[in-house]
Amino acid sequence: MTSFWLFLSKVFKWAFGFFDAFGNVLNWILFIVCCVLFVYWCYVLVVTLGGDKDKEYYSPTEGKNPYYDPKIYKKEG
């Protein structure tokens, strides 16, 4: 019976070592993905919106105040 528990102990030690190594690999994968997203975000901010290019943007709702309607929010009393 002791050999069974020793075998089970080795299995648990292997499993925790596997999860520790896989967690490390998963951590690096997530780190690389986040770095790529951050670099893309910086690219969008600098290249597509840099140099006052955002002034060329046309907003279809600018000046229409969709969240404020004076007919609805008039002062009563």
Secondary structure as the mmCIF struct_conf table of DSSP 4:
data_model
#
loop_
_struct_conf.conf_type_id
_struct_conf.id
_struct_conf.beg_label_comp_id
_struct_conf.beg_label_asym_id
_struct_conf.beg_label_seq_id
_struct_conf.end_label_comp_id
_struct_conf.end_label_asym_id
_struct_conf.end_label_seq_id
HELX_RH_AL_P HELX_RH_AL_P1 THR A 2 TYR A 43
HELX_RH_PI_P HELX_RH_PI_P1 VAL A 44 THR A 48
TURN_TY1_P TURN_TY1_P1 LEU A 49 ASP A 52
HELX_RH_3T_P HELX_RH_3T_P1 LYS A 53 GLU A 56
TURN_TY1_P TURN_TY1_P2 PRO A 60 LYS A 64
TURN_TY1_P TURN_TY1_P3 PRO A 66 TYR A 67
TURN_TY1_P TURN_TY1_P4 PRO A 70 ILE A 72
BEND BEND1 TYR A 73 TYR A 73
#
